[in-house]
Amino acid sequence: MHRTPHIPTNLPARNSNPSGLIMGAGIDHERSSSTGTSQSALVQISTGEYKIKPIKAEVRRRLGYPHPTRVPAGVWAQMAIGISMDEIGRARDSDVGYMRNVHPLLDLGWRRTDCLRFLAEHNLADTPKSSCVGCPFHDDGFWLALREHSPQEWTDAVAFDRAIRHGSARANADGHPLRGQFFLHRQRVPLDEVVLRPRPRAEDAPGCGPWTCPHDEPVTAGAGRGEVA
């Protein structure tokens, strides 16, 4: 016996966690350039902490077994993940027994162009690519559009950029202070002080999925387990 409640798996471009803090992760540009700290490591943290863990926690809640309650064998939720043939290498099975991943676009053999054609045929051609608002890989075109058309989300992003400036308060208290500063923008200045200069962007650039970041290698199977596995 299993339960398969409807669980959204595609995080849209406008996402916040239950506490209202915008999801995303900052790049420590100053530290990365001075000490060789890998930016990809921070993206891995973003995917695990801001995507995978919240999804697992929500699945548990909807199944009726929030952490730390053990989910009985045979109780699981089906997760439909929108990975197309263009990113087939990112498709994988779930690392927990209470979630079973399916990939309908792979079953259809669809690429991103097929998705765009389908959306256009159903008058949905203006559907934006998914992404985390607080992602440090956004270009100036995204930030400008957010500022001009989504003022509340721009305010959230600016607040998040300010909040991450000196790293994690818990890590600082534990004696692991940040060397340098975190910034969302590559100019290494507060987001609301950046002079935005949009440039043409590639139309076929991949979007952001619930399990992966298109700017980095796929997360390892154990990422995001923690207290909500």
Secondary structure, DSSP 8 states (H G I E B T S, - for coil): ------------SS-B-TTS-B-B--B-HHHHHHH---HHHHHHHHHIIIIIHHHHHHHHHHHT--TTS---TT--EEEE----GGGGGG----SSTTEEEE-HHHHHT--HHHHHHHHHHTT-TT------TB-TT--HHHHHHHHHH-HHHHHHHHHHHHHTTT--HHHHHTT---SS--BSSTT-S-GGG---------TT-----SS--TTS----TTTT-GGG-
